[in-house]
Amino acid sequence: MIEVRQVCSLGATLGEGPVWIDDALWFVDIKQHLVHRFRPATGSLDSWTAPAQVGWVQPLADGGMLAGLQTALHTFDPESGAFTPLVAVEPHAPGNRLNDSCVDPAGRLWFGSMDDGESAPSGRIYRADARGIAPVVDGIAITNGPAVAPDGRTLYHCDTLRGTIHACEIGDDGALLESRVFAQVDPAVDGYPDGPIVDAEGHVWVGFFSGWCVRRYAPHGRMVAEVRLPVANVTKIAIGGADGRTAYATTAAKGLSDEDRAKQPMAGDVFAFDAGVAGQPAYAVAAFGLTLL
């Protein structure tokens, strides 16, 4: 049994998007419009208020950070707390919001959108590189991920409502080629597959919303480990820490009844456990074009 411990108490409504950068865990509370930085070594928590729902932050290669707000990409300066808009991604879909992201070893940014009402199949996954911002997957109500393998050749993403985790081959030019079902679960039994990441060994970790757990899948799609948490809504993990092998799990209080909250007083907190494996580095976003392709 893997020991799971609470490391940061904040009761996030929708804690999401954890990424380990240098000595800190960065993550967001989407519904409260908050960006958080947690330093486990000192227990300190710094927070910034975004001007809209914020799905994620990632480091930029030329300094500062990039943030995915409700319908637009922004730069984010932790020193001043300023969010500066760069480009509106889905001006045609005001009911959507940006949800999750990753950066691959080549510095390409991959991110998803979703229906904020969590029902219409209006979500997309985008790739941002020197050519611009291009949709690569569409027709999903709640996208989660993407996550990219260490060799940069496979992209994983979750169709959360359908309980499907997809694996897509990435071509040399960043195009998504063959796509296959990597794993399929029954959300009524297992919970909903939420945010995925890929560790240094190429295994895929997925948080399960309403599932009380994080699961690890081998590259061929077989589940090889499950870590149970004391809260139902587990959204995503990042692997880092002083040893480079500590998993930090964000969670959510969203959707819980008063009775559920009484039984889960730590819902929305951050938890940690020994992943037994290193994560990938926090790759920085390379310069990308702002043209919507």
N, C-alpha and C positions, 0 to 999 in steps of 0.2 A: 504494500500500500504506500503510495507516494504522499508525503506530508504536504498539505496545502496550508498556507498561512496568510492571514490578512496583513497587508503591509501599508495600505493607505485607506483611511476611512473618510469618504466624502459623499456617499449616497447619490452617485450620479444618476440622473434620469435615464440617460442613454450613453454610458461610457463606451467609447469606440476608438478605433484607429491607433492603437499603441505602436510606437516605434522607438527603439533604443538608439539614442544618439549620444556619443561620448560617455558621459557619466550619468545620464538621466533618461527617464522614461517620459516621452511626450505622448499625450493622448488628448481626446476631446470629450466633452459632454454635448452631443449634438443639439439636444432640445433646449439646453440652457445657454447655448451660444458661447461655450467656454473652451479655451485651450488651456491645458494643464501641463506643467513640468514637475515631475516628482523625482527627487534625488534620494534613492534608498540609503546611501551612506550616511546622510544627515537626517533623513525623514522630512526634509523641507518640501513644501508644495507651493509653487507659484502658479498664478492663474491670470488669464487675460480674457476680456470679453470681446467677442467678435460681433460685427454688425448684422450677422444673420446666422442661421444654422450653419455649423461648421462640421464637415465630415472627417477632415484629416489635415495634418501638416506634414511636410517633408522638407529636408534640407536642400538648399540650392547650391550648385557647384561654385557660383560666384559670391556666395555669402548670403546670409539671411535665410528665410524660409518661404515656402510656398504653401498656401492654404486653399483647400477646396470648400468654398462657401456654398450657399444654397444653389445658386445658378451661375456662379462665376468663380474663376481662379483669381486669387489675390496674392500679392506678396505680403509677408508678415514680418515685422521687425520686433523681436522680443525686447530690444532695448527701449524703444519708444512706445511699444504696444500698438503701433499703427498698422492697419490693414489697407492696402492700396489695390484697387481693382485693376486687373490686367485684361481680361476678356470674358464676356458672357458666353457660356458654353451652350446653353439651351434656351435662348430667348423665345423660342416657339413653344416651350413647355413650362409655363409658370407654375404648374402643379408638381413639377419634379424638383428634386434636390440632389446634390452630389453626396456620395455616401462613403466610398472606401477607395484605397489607392495602394500602389507600390511603385518602387523604382527598380528597374532591372540593372544588371551589371554594366550595360552600355550607357546608362544614364537616362534611358527613356522612361517617361512617366506613363503609367497605366492607371486609369481611374474609372469609376462607375457612377451612373446616375440611377435614380429610382423614383417611383411614384410616391410622393410624400404621404398619400393616403393609403399606401401599401396594398393596392389591389390592381390598378391598371397596368398592363404590360408595356409601359412607356419608357422603361429604363434601358440604358445603353452602357457599353464599355467603350472607352476611348483610349487611344494612344497619342501621346504628345512627343514629337521629336522635331528635328530641324525643319522638316517639311511643313509642320503645322499640327493641328489637332484633328484627328480622324476617328469616326466611329468604327469599331471593329466587330461589335456584337450588339444586337438589338432585340426588342421584344420580350424583355424580362421585367417583371413588376418590382422585385427587390434584388438588385445585384449586390454581391459581396465579393471581396477581393478587388482586383485580381492579385495573384501571387505568382512569382516567376522562379523557376528552378535555378540552381546555382550556375548551370552552364548556359543559361539564357535561352534555352531551346523550347521550353514548355511553359505555358501559362495556364494557371488554374483559376477558375472562378465559380461562384455558387449562384444557382438559381434558387434562392432561399425558400420561396413558397412551395416550389415543386420538390424540394428535398434533393436536388441534383447538384453534384459537383462535377464540373466539366474540366477536361484537359485539352489544350489546344497546342498544336505545333506552331512555333514561331519561325518564320522564314528569315533569311539573311537580311531582308529589307524591313523587317518588323511586321510583315503581313501575317495574319493568322491563317494557317493552312488547315490541315485535317483536325477536326474536333471529335472527341469521343466522350462518352460518359465515364468518368473516373470512379465515381461512387454514387450510389443511390440509397437514400434512407426514407423511412416513413415518418414524416414530421409529427404525426399523431402519436407515434410510439417513441421516437428518438429525439424529438425536438427539431428545430430548424437550423440547418447549416448556415452559420454566420461567417465571420471573417476567417479566411485562410492565410497561412504563411507557409513558407518552405524553409526547412532547416538546412544546415551545411551538408547533410548527408542526402539531401533530395527528398526527404520525407515531408508530407503535408500535414500540418496541424490545423484543425478546424474547431472553433468555438461553437457551441450549440445553444441557441436561444430557446428557452423552455426545456432544455435538455440536461441541465445540471452538470455539464462536463465539457472537457476538451478531448478530442480524439486525434490520434496520430495514425496516418495512413502511409504504407510503403508506396514506392513509386509505381507499382503495378495496381494499386487501388485497394489492397487488403488492409483492414484496420489492424494495427499491431499493438496499440496501447490506448487506454482510456483513463483520464484523470478526473475524478469526481470533485465537484466544488460544493460549498454549503449554500449556494444560491442558484436559482433556476436559470437566469438569463446570462449566459456566458457569451460574450460577443467576439473576442479575439485575443490572441496572445502576441507578445514580442519576446524574443530571447536575447538576453544581455546580462547586465549585472557585472560585478567586479570579476566574477569567474567566467563570464561569457556564456554561461550555461543555465542561467536562471530564467525561467519563464514567468512573465508578468501578464496576468489575465485581467482585462477590463470586463465589467459586468454592468447590468442595467436594472433599474427599478421600474422602468416603463411597463405598463400593462398589469402590474401586480395589484391585487385588491388589498384592502386594509387587512384582511385576514392573512393574505400571503405575506404582506410586509411584517406583520407580527411574528410570523414563523421564520422570516428571512431578514433579520435586522441588519445584516451586512450587505443586502442587495445594493448594487451600485458602487461597491468598494473595489479596490484593486487587490488581487491575490498573487502570491508567488509560490513556485514550486521548482524543484530540480528537474530540468528537462532531460538531463543526461546526455545532452548533445549541444554543440554550439549552434548559434543562429548564423545568418548571413550578415555581412556588414550593412550599415545604413547607407546605401548608395545615394549619392546626391543627384538631384535633377540637373541634367545638362541643359544648355540653352536650347530653347524650342521656339518654333514659329507660332505666332498668335492667330494665324489664319485658320478658320474652321473649314475643313476639307469635306 
